[in-house]
Amino acid sequence: MATPHERRTTDQQARRADHRRAQATILDAADHLDPTDTSLRARQLRDTAQAILRRS
């Protein structure tokens, strides 16, 4: 049986992995946007992708 510390560590690693997958999905979606798309959703996606890249 895992200790509380081991469970916390495993949970943290799982959250980090989920976060990295979500970032990769956002960056991939932004790469596939039509450059002429000026909808709010497209602008938000581009802004989010730029923020991710700035933090990397």
All heavy atoms as a GROMACS GRO file, in nm:
protein
  450
    1MET      N    1   0.085  -0.117   0.000
    1MET     CA    2   0.000   0.000   0.000
    1MET      C    3   0.090   0.124   0.000
    1MET      O    4   0.190   0.130   0.070
    1MET     CB    5  -0.089  -0.001   0.124
    1MET     CG    6  -0.195   0.104   0.119
    1MET     SD    7  -0.332   0.053   0.220
    1MET     CE    8  -0.356   0.198   0.314
    2ALA      N    9   0.053   0.221  -0.079
    2ALA     CA   10   0.133   0.343  -0.092
    2ALA      C   11   0.113   0.435   0.029
    2ALA      O   12   0.005   0.443   0.085
    2ALA     CB   13   0.094   0.417  -0.219
    3THR      N   14   0.220   0.501   0.062
    3THR     CA   15   0.213   0.598   0.172
    3THR      C   16   0.143   0.724   0.121
    3THR      O   17   0.134   0.746  -0.001
    3THR     CB   18   0.354   0.634   0.223
    3THR    OG1   19   0.422   0.703   0.120
    3THR    CG2   20   0.432   0.511   0.265
    4PRO      N   21   0.096   0.809   0.211
    4PRO     CA   22   0.032   0.934   0.167
    4PRO      C   23   0.126   1.019   0.078
    4PRO      O   24   0.082   1.078  -0.020
    4PRO     CB   25  -0.001   1.007   0.297
    4PRO     CG   26  -0.019   0.897   0.396
    4PRO     CD   27   0.082   0.792   0.356
    5HIS      N   28   0.253   1.021   0.113
    5HIS     CA   29   0.350   1.098   0.032
    5HIS      C   30   0.361   1.039  -0.109
    5HIS      O   31   0.364   1.114  -0.208
    5HIS     CB   32   0.487   1.097   0.101
    5HIS     CG   33   0.592   1.164   0.018
    5HIS    ND1   34   0.594   1.301   0.000
    5HIS    CD2   35   0.696   1.115  -0.052
    5HIS    CE1   36   0.696   1.331  -0.078
    5HIS    NE2   37   0.760   1.220  -0.111
    6GLU      N   38   0.366   0.908  -0.120
    6GLU     CA   39   0.375   0.844  -0.252
    6GLU      C   40   0.249   0.872  -0.336
    6GLU      O   41   0.258   0.896  -0.456
    6GLU     CB   42   0.394   0.693  -0.237
    6GLU     CG   43   0.530   0.656  -0.182
    6GLU     CD   44   0.540   0.509  -0.143
    6GLU    OE1   45   0.437   0.447  -0.111
    6GLU    OE2   46   0.653   0.458  -0.142
    7ARG      N   47   0.133   0.870  -0.270
    7ARG     CA   48   0.009   0.900  -0.342
    7ARG      C   49   0.008   1.044  -0.392
    7ARG      O   50  -0.031   1.072  -0.504
    7ARG     CB   51  -0.113   0.874  -0.254
    7ARG     CG   52  -0.148   0.727  -0.243
    7ARG     CD   53  -0.286   0.705  -0.184
    7ARG     NE   54  -0.302   0.761  -0.050
    7ARG     CZ   55  -0.268   0.698   0.063
    7ARG    NH1   56  -0.218   0.577   0.058
    7ARG    NH2   57  -0.286   0.756   0.179
    8ARG      N   58   0.053   1.138  -0.306
    8ARG     CA   59   0.060   1.279  -0.346
    8ARG      C   60   0.155   1.297  -0.463
    8ARG      O   61   0.125   1.368  -0.558
    8ARG     CB   62   0.107   1.366  -0.228
    8ARG     CG   63  -0.003   1.428  -0.149
    8ARG     CD   64   0.047   1.536  -0.055
    8ARG     NE   65   0.163   1.500   0.024
    8ARG     CZ   66   0.162   1.432   0.138
    8ARG    NH1   67   0.047   1.392   0.188
    8ARG    NH2   68   0.272   1.405   0.203
    9THR      N   69   0.270   1.233  -0.456
    9THR     CA   70   0.369   1.244  -0.564
    9THR      C   71   0.312   1.189  -0.694
    9THR      O   72   0.326   1.251  -0.800
    9THR     CB   73   0.498   1.168  -0.525
    9THR    OG1   74   0.550   1.225  -0.405
    9THR    CG2   75   0.601   1.179  -0.634
   10THR      N   76   0.246   1.077  -0.687
   10THR     CA   77   0.185   1.017  -0.806
   10THR      C   78   0.076   1.108  -0.862
   10THR      O   79   0.068   1.128  -0.984
   10THR     CB   80   0.126   0.879  -0.772
   10THR    OG1   81   0.230   0.796  -0.722
   10THR    CG2   82   0.064   0.814  -0.893
   11ASP      N   83  -0.006   1.166  -0.774
   11ASP     CA   84  -0.111   1.258  -0.818
   11ASP      C   85  -0.052   1.382  -0.885
   11ASP      O   86  -0.100   1.428  -0.988
   11ASP     CB   87  -0.200   1.302  -0.701
   11ASP     CG   88  -0.289   1.190  -0.649
   11ASP    OD1   89  -0.305   1.089  -0.721
   11ASP    OD2   90  -0.341   1.206  -0.538
   12GLN      N   91   0.056   1.435  -0.827
   12GLN     CA   92   0.120   1.553  -0.885
   12GLN      C   93   0.178   1.522  -1.022
   12GLN      O   94   0.166   1.601  -1.115
   12GLN     CB   95   0.231   1.604  -0.792
   12GLN     CG   96   0.180   1.668  -0.666
   12GLN     CD   97   0.290   1.695  -0.566
   12GLN    OE1   98   0.400   1.643  -0.578
   12GLN    NE2   99   0.260   1.777  -0.466
   13GLN      N  100   0.240   1.407  -1.036
   13GLN     CA  101   0.296   1.368  -1.165
   13GLN      C  102   0.186   1.351  -1.270
   13GLN      O  103   0.202   1.391  -1.384
   13GLN     CB  104   0.377   1.239  -1.152
   13GLN     CG  105   0.506   1.257  -1.076
   13GLN     CD  106   0.574   1.125  -1.044
   13GLN    OE1  107   0.514   1.018  -1.054
   13GLN    NE2  108   0.700   1.133  -1.005
   14ALA      N  109   0.074   1.295  -1.229
   14ALA     CA  110  -0.038   1.277  -1.321
   14ALA      C  111  -0.095   1.412  -1.364
   14ALA      O  112  -0.126   1.433  -1.482
   14ALA     CB  113  -0.147   1.192  -1.256
   15ARG      N  114  -0.107   1.507  -1.270
   15ARG     CA  115  -0.156   1.641  -1.304
   15ARG      C  116  -0.061   1.712  -1.400
   15ARG      O  117  -0.104   1.778  -1.494
   15ARG     CB  118  -0.177   1.726  -1.177
   15ARG     CG  119  -0.308   1.697  -1.108
   15ARG     CD  120  -0.343   1.804  -1.006
   15ARG     NE  121  -0.241   1.820  -0.904
   15ARG     CZ  122  -0.230   1.745  -0.794
   15ARG    NH1  123  -0.316   1.649  -0.772
   15ARG    NH2  124  -0.135   1.768  -0.706
   16ARG      N  125   0.069   1.700  -1.374
   16ARG     CA  126   0.167   1.762  -1.465
   16ARG      C  127   0.158   1.703  -1.605
   16ARG      O  128   0.167   1.776  -1.704
   16ARG     CB  129   0.309   1.745  -1.410
   16ARG     CG  130   0.340   1.840  -1.300
   16ARG     CD  131   0.489   1.835  -1.263
   16ARG     NE  132   0.505   1.877  -1.126
   16ARG     CZ  133   0.541   1.796  -1.025
   16ARG    NH1  134   0.569   1.671  -1.047
   16ARG    NH2  135   0.549   1.844  -0.903
   17ALA      N  136   0.143   1.573  -1.613
   17ALA     CA  137   0.132   1.507  -1.743
   17ALA      C  138   0.004   1.553  -1.815
   17ALA      O  139   0.007   1.581  -1.936
   17ALA     CB  140   0.131   1.355  -1.727
   18ASP      N  141  -0.106   1.564  -1.743
   18ASP     CA  142  -0.231   1.614  -1.801
   18ASP      C  143  -0.213   1.757  -1.852
   18ASP      O  144  -0.261   1.793  -1.960
   18ASP     CB  145  -0.346   1.612  -1.700
   18ASP     CG  146  -0.394   1.471  -1.669
   18ASP    OD1  147  -0.362   1.378  -1.746
   18ASP    OD2  148  -0.464   1.455  -1.567
   19HIS      N  149  -0.144   1.838  -1.774
   19HIS     CA  150  -0.120   1.978  -1.811
   19HIS      C  151  -0.035   1.986  -1.939
   19HIS      O  152  -0.066   2.063  -2.030
   19HIS     CB  153  -0.051   2.049  -1.695
   19HIS     CG  154  -0.034   2.195  -1.714
   19HIS    ND1  155  -0.138   2.284  -1.712
   19HIS    CD2  156   0.076   2.269  -1.739
   19HIS    CE1  157  -0.093   2.406  -1.733
   19HIS    NE2  158   0.037   2.399  -1.750
   20ARG      N  159   0.069   1.905  -1.947
   20ARG     CA  160   0.154   1.904  -2.067
   20ARG      C  161   0.075   1.858  -2.189
   20ARG      O  162   0.091   1.912  -2.299
   20ARG     CB  163   0.276   1.814  -2.046
   20ARG     CG  164   0.384   1.878  -1.961
   20ARG     CD  165   0.512   1.798  -1.964
   20ARG     NE  166   0.497   1.660  -1.919
   20ARG     CZ  167   0.504   1.620  -1.793
   20ARG    NH1  168   0.528   1.706  -1.698
   20ARG    NH2  169   0.489   1.494  -1.763
   21ARG      N  170  -0.011   1.758  -2.172
   21ARG     CA  171  -0.094   1.711  -2.284
   21ARG      C  172  -0.191   1.820  -2.330
   21ARG      O  173  -0.211   1.839  -2.450
   21ARG     CB  174  -0.171   1.584  -2.245
   21ARG     CG  175  -0.090   1.458  -2.258
   21ARG     CD  176  -0.176   1.334  -2.248
   21ARG     NE  177  -0.239   1.319  -2.118
   21ARG     CZ  178  -0.183   1.263  -2.012
   21ARG    NH1  179  -0.061   1.216  -2.019
   21ARG    NH2  180  -0.248   1.253  -1.898
   22ALA      N  181  -0.249   1.891  -2.235
   22ALA     CA  182  -0.341   1.999  -2.270
   22ALA      C  183  -0.268   2.110  -2.344
   22ALA      O  184  -0.319   2.162  -2.445
   22ALA     CB  185  -0.407   2.056  -2.143
   23GLN      N  186  -0.149   2.144  -2.299
   23GLN     CA  187  -0.070   2.246  -2.368
   23GLN      C  188  -0.036   2.201  -2.510
   23GLN      O  189  -0.046   2.280  -2.605
   23GLN     CB  190   0.058   2.278  -2.292
   23GLN     CG  191   0.035   2.358  -2.167
   23GLN     CD  192   0.164   2.390  -2.095
   23GLN    OE1  193   0.263   2.319  -2.108
   23GLN    NE2  194   0.162   2.496  -2.018
   24ALA      N  195   0.003   2.077  -2.526
   24ALA     CA  196   0.037   2.025  -2.658
   24ALA      C  197  -0.085   2.029  -2.751
   24ALA      O  198  -0.073   2.063  -2.869
   24ALA     CB  199   0.090   1.882  -2.647
   25THR      N  200  -0.201   1.998  -2.697
   25THR     CA  201  -0.324   2.002  -2.776
   25THR      C  202  -0.354   2.145  -2.822
   25THR      O  203  -0.390   2.168  -2.938
   25THR     CB  204  -0.443   1.947  -2.694
   25THR    OG1  205  -0.414   1.813  -2.658
   25THR    CG2  206  -0.572   1.953  -2.772
   26ILE      N  207  -0.338   2.242  -2.732
   26ILE     CA  208  -0.363   2.383  -2.765
   26ILE      C  209  -0.265   2.430  -2.873
   26ILE      O  210  -0.305   2.494  -2.971
   26ILE     CB  211  -0.353   2.471  -2.639
   26ILE    CG1  212  -0.472   2.443  -2.547
   26ILE    CG2  213  -0.347   2.619  -2.676
   26ILE    CD1  214  -0.457   2.501  -2.408
   27LEU      N  215  -0.137   2.397  -2.856
   27LEU     CA  216  -0.037   2.439  -2.953
   27LEU      C  217  -0.064   2.375  -3.090
   27LEU      O  218  -0.052   2.441  -3.194
   27LEU     CB  219   0.103   2.403  -2.904
   27LEU     CG  220   0.151   2.482  -2.782
   27LEU    CD1  221   0.282   2.426  -2.731
   27LEU    CD2  222   0.164   2.630  -2.815
   28ASP      N  223  -0.103   2.249  -3.090
   28ASP     CA  224  -0.133   2.180  -3.216
   28ASP      C  225  -0.254   2.243  -3.284
   28ASP      O  226  -0.254   2.266  -3.405
   28ASP     CB  227  -0.158   2.031  -3.189
   28ASP     CG  228  -0.172   1.952  -3.317
   28ASP    OD1  229  -0.085   1.968  -3.406
   28ASP    OD2  230  -0.270   1.876  -3.328
   29ALA      N  231  -0.357   2.273  -3.207
   29ALA     CA  232  -0.477   2.335  -3.264
   29ALA      C  233  -0.445   2.473  -3.320
   29ALA      O  234  -0.493   2.509  -3.428
   29ALA     CB  235  -0.586   2.346  -3.157
   30ALA      N  236  -0.363   2.549  -3.250
   30ALA     CA  237  -0.326   2.683  -3.298
   30ALA      C  238  -0.247   2.674  -3.429
   30ALA      O  239  -0.262   2.758  -3.517
   30ALA     CB  240  -0.246   2.757  -3.192
   31ASP      N  241  -0.163   2.572  -3.442
   31ASP     CA  242  -0.085   2.553  -3.565
   31ASP      C  243  -0.175   2.525  -3.685
   31ASP      O  244  -0.138   2.556  -3.798
   31ASP     CB  245   0.012   2.436  -3.550
   31ASP     CG  246   0.139   2.475  -3.477
   31ASP    OD1  247   0.165   2.597  -3.463
   31ASP    OD2  248   0.211   2.384  -3.434
   32HIS      N  249  -0.290   2.466  -3.661
   32HIS     CA  250  -0.379   2.428  -3.771
   32HIS      C  251  -0.487   2.531  -3.802
   32HIS      O  252  -0.572   2.507  -3.886
   32HIS     CB  253  -0.442   2.292  -3.741
   32HIS     CG  254  -0.344   2.180  -3.751
   32HIS    ND1  255  -0.270   2.138  -3.643
   32HIS    CD2  256  -0.304   2.105  -3.855
   32HIS    CE1  257  -0.191   2.041  -3.680
   32HIS    NE2  258  -0.209   2.018  -3.808
   33LEU      N  259  -0.482   2.645  -3.734
   33LEU     CA  260  -0.582   2.749  -3.760
   33LEU      C  261  -0.558   2.815  -3.895
   33LEU      O  262  -0.444   2.833  -3.937
   33LEU     CB  263  -0.575   2.859  -3.653
   33LEU     CG  264  -0.644   2.833  -3.521
   33LEU    CD1  265  -0.616   2.948  -3.426
   33LEU    CD2  266  -0.792   2.815  -3.538
   34ASP      N  267  -0.665   2.854  -3.957
   34ASP     CA  268  -0.657   2.933  -4.079
   34ASP      C  269  -0.607   3.072  -4.040
   34ASP      O  270  -0.666   3.137  -3.954
   34ASP     CB  271  -0.795   2.940  -4.143
   34ASP     CG  272  -0.799   3.023  -4.270
   34ASP    OD1  273  -0.694   3.080  -4.308
   34ASP    OD2  274  -0.907   3.031  -4.330
   35PRO      N  275  -0.497   3.119  -4.100
   35PRO     CA  276  -0.442   3.250  -4.062
   35PRO      C  277  -0.540   3.366  -4.082
   35PRO      O  278  -0.525   3.471  -4.020
   35PRO     CB  279  -0.322   3.267  -4.153
   35PRO     CG  280  -0.293   3.134  -4.210
   35PRO     CD  281  -0.418   3.053  -4.200
   36THR      N  282  -0.639   3.348  -4.168
   36THR     CA  283  -0.736   3.456  -4.193
   36THR      C  284  -0.854   3.452  -4.097
   36THR      O  285  -0.939   3.541  -4.102
   36THR     CB  286  -0.788   3.449  -4.338
   36THR    OG1  287  -0.855   3.324  -4.356
   36THR    CG2  288  -0.674   3.462  -4.438
   37ASP      N  289  -0.859   3.350  -4.010
   37ASP     CA  290  -0.969   3.336  -3.914
   37ASP      C  291  -0.951   3.441  -3.804
   37ASP      O  292  -0.854   3.438  -3.729
   37ASP     CB  293  -0.970   3.196  -3.855
   37ASP     CG  294  -1.091   3.170  -3.768
   37ASP    OD1  295  -1.168   3.264  -3.741
   37ASP    OD2  296  -1.109   3.054  -3.728
   38THR      N  297  -1.044   3.534  -3.795
   38THR     CA  298  -1.037   3.640  -3.693
   38THR      C  299  -1.147   3.626  -3.588
   38THR      O  300  -1.175   3.722  -3.516
   38THR     CB  301  -1.045   3.779  -3.758
   38THR    OG1  302  -1.166   3.788  -3.831
   38THR    CG2  303  -0.927   3.803  -3.851
   39SER      N  304  -1.208   3.509  -3.581
   39SER     CA  305  -1.314   3.489  -3.482
   39SER      C  306  -1.256   3.498  -3.341
   39SER      O  307  -1.135   3.484  -3.318
   39SER     CB  308  -1.379   3.351  -3.502
   39SER     OG  309  -1.287   3.249  -3.469
   40LEU      N  310  -1.343   3.524  -3.246
   40LEU     CA  311  -1.302   3.535  -3.106
   40LEU      C  312  -1.233   3.407  -3.061
   40LEU      O  313  -1.129   3.411  -2.995
   40LEU     CB  314  -1.422   3.567  -3.018
   40LEU     CG  315  -1.396   3.572  -2.868
   40LEU    CD1  316  -1.293   3.681  -2.836
   40LEU    CD2  317  -1.524   3.595  -2.792
   41ARG      N  318  -1.291   3.295  -3.096
   41ARG     CA  319  -1.235   3.166  -3.054
   41ARG      C  320  -1.093   3.147  -3.109
   41ARG      O  321  -1.002   3.104  -3.038
   41ARG     CB  322  -1.326   3.053  -3.101
   41ARG     CG  323  -1.286   2.918  -3.050
   41ARG     CD  324  -1.389   2.814  -3.095
   41ARG     NE  325  -1.391   2.703  -3.008
   41ARG     CZ  326  -1.468   2.688  -2.903
   41ARG    NH1  327  -1.554   2.780  -2.870
   41ARG    NH2  328  -1.462   2.581  -2.828
   42ALA      N  329  -1.070   3.183  -3.235
   42ALA     CA  330  -0.938   3.170  -3.296
   42ALA      C  331  -0.838   3.265  -3.229
   42ALA      O  332  -0.724   3.226  -3.201
   42ALA     CB  333  -0.945   3.198  -3.445
   43ARG      N  334  -0.881   3.387  -3.201
   43ARG     CA  335  -0.792   3.483  -3.135
   43ARG      C  336  -0.754   3.435  -2.995
   43ARG      O  337  -0.639   3.446  -2.953
   43ARG     CB  338  -0.856   3.621  -3.128
   43ARG     CG  339  -0.863   3.689  -3.264
   43ARG     CD  340  -0.913   3.831  -3.250
   43ARG     NE  341  -1.027   3.839  -3.159
   43ARG     CZ  342  -1.142   3.897  -3.188
   43ARG    NH1  343  -1.161   3.956  -3.302
   43ARG    NH2  344  -1.240   3.898  -3.101
   44GLN      N  345  -0.853   3.381  -2.922
   44GLN     CA  346  -0.825   3.330  -2.788
   44GLN      C  347  -0.727   3.212  -2.793
   44GLN      O  348  -0.637   3.202  -2.710
   44GLN     CB  349  -0.955   3.288  -2.720
   44GLN     CG  350  -1.041   3.404  -2.680
   44GLN     CD  351  -1.177   3.360  -2.627
   44GLN    OE1  352  -1.230   3.257  -2.667
   44GLN    NE2  353  -1.232   3.438  -2.536
   45LEU      N  354  -0.747   3.125  -2.889
   45LEU     CA  355  -0.658   3.010  -2.903
   45LEU      C  356  -0.516   3.055  -2.936
   45LEU      O  357  -0.419   3.006  -2.878
   45LEU     CB  358  -0.712   2.915  -3.012
   45LEU     CG  359  -0.637   2.785  -3.032
   45LEU    CD1  360  -0.628   2.704  -2.903
   45LEU    CD2  361  -0.704   2.703  -3.141
   46ARG      N  362  -0.503   3.150  -3.027
   46ARG     CA  363  -0.369   3.203  -3.060
   46ARG      C  364  -0.305   3.271  -2.939
   46ARG      O  365  -0.186   3.251  -2.913
   46ARG     CB  366  -0.380   3.303  -3.175
   46ARG     CG  367  -0.398   3.240  -3.309
   46ARG     CD  368  -0.388   3.344  -3.421
   46ARG     NE  369  -0.442   3.291  -3.543
   46ARG     CZ  370  -0.565   3.315  -3.589
   46ARG    NH1  371  -0.646   3.396  -3.525
   46ARG    NH2  372  -0.606   3.260  -3.701
   47ASP      N  373  -0.383   3.349  -2.865
   47ASP     CA  374  -0.330   3.416  -2.746
   47ASP      C  375  -0.283   3.315  -2.641
   47ASP      O  376  -0.178   3.332  -2.581
   47ASP     CB  377  -0.435   3.508  -2.684
   47ASP     CG  378  -0.464   3.631  -2.768
   47ASP    OD1  379  -0.386   3.659  -2.863
   47ASP    OD2  380  -0.565   3.699  -2.740
   48THR      N  381  -0.362   3.211  -2.622
   48THR     CA  382  -0.326   3.107  -2.525
   48THR      C  383  -0.199   3.036  -2.569
   48THR      O  384  -0.109   3.012  -2.488
   48THR     CB  385  -0.441   3.006  -2.508
   48THR    OG1  386  -0.558   3.076  -2.465
   48THR    CG2  387  -0.405   2.899  -2.405
   49ALA      N  388  -0.190   3.003  -2.697
   49ALA     CA  389  -0.071   2.936  -2.748
   49ALA      C  390   0.053   3.025  -2.732
   49ALA      O  391   0.160   2.977  -2.691
   49ALA     CB  392  -0.090   2.899  -2.895
   50GLN      N  393   0.039   3.153  -2.759
   50GLN     CA  394   0.152   3.245  -2.742
   50GLN      C  395   0.195   3.253  -2.596
   50GLN      O  396   0.314   3.256  -2.565
   50GLN     CB  397   0.117   3.383  -2.794
   50GLN     CG  398   0.110   3.391  -2.945
   50GLN     CD  399   0.059   3.525  -2.995
   50GLN    OE1  400   0.020   3.611  -2.916
   50GLN    NE2  401   0.059   3.542  -3.126
   51ALA      N  402   0.099   3.253  -2.506
   51ALA     CA  403   0.131   3.256  -2.362
   51ALA      C  404   0.206   3.130  -2.319
   51ALA      O  405   0.302   3.136  -2.242
   51ALA     CB  406   0.004   3.274  -2.280
   52ILE      N  407   0.163   3.016  -2.371
   52ILE     CA  408   0.231   2.889  -2.340
   52ILE      C  409   0.375   2.894  -2.390
   52ILE      O  410   0.468   2.858  -2.318
   52ILE     CB  411   0.156   2.770  -2.404
   52ILE    CG1  412   0.023   2.746  -2.333
   52ILE    CG2  413   0.242   2.644  -2.399
   52ILE    CD1  414  -0.069   2.650  -2.405
   53LEU      N  415   0.394   2.942  -2.510
   53LEU     CA  416   0.528   2.948  -2.567
   53LEU      C  417   0.616   3.047  -2.491
   53LEU      O  418   0.737   3.022  -2.474
   53LEU     CB  419   0.521   2.984  -2.714
   53LEU     CG  420   0.457   2.878  -2.805
   53LEU    CD1  421   0.440   2.931  -2.946
   53LEU    CD2  422   0.543   2.751  -2.804
   54ARG      N  423   0.560   3.156  -2.446
   54ARG     CA  424   0.638   3.254  -2.369
   54ARG      C  425   0.687   3.194  -2.238
   54ARG      O  426   0.797   3.223  -2.192
   54ARG     CB  427   0.556   3.378  -2.339
   54ARG     CG  428   0.555   3.479  -2.452
   54ARG     CD  429   0.501   3.613  -2.405
   54ARG     NE  430   0.369   3.607  -2.346
   54ARG     CZ  431   0.254   3.620  -2.413
   54ARG    NH1  432   0.255   3.641  -2.543
   54ARG    NH2  433   0.139   3.614  -2.349
   55ARG      N  434   0.603   3.110  -2.176
   55ARG     CA  435   0.640   3.050  -2.047
   55ARG      C  436   0.736   2.933  -2.062
   55ARG      O  437   0.799   2.893  -1.965
   55ARG     CB  438   0.515   2.999  -1.975
   55ARG     CG  439   0.434   3.110  -1.917
   55ARG     CD  440   0.320   3.055  -1.836
   55ARG     NE  441   0.201   3.131  -1.870
   55ARG     CZ  442   0.086   3.080  -1.904
   55ARG    NH1  443   0.068   2.950  -1.908
   55ARG    NH2  444  -0.015   3.157  -1.934
   56SER      N  445   0.745   2.879  -2.181
   56SER     CA  446   0.830   2.760  -2.202
   56SER      C  447   0.977   2.796  -2.208
   56SER      O  448   1.020   2.900  -2.238
   56SER     CB  449   0.792   2.691  -2.332
   56SER     OG  450   0.661   2.644  -2.324
   0.00000   0.00000   0.00000
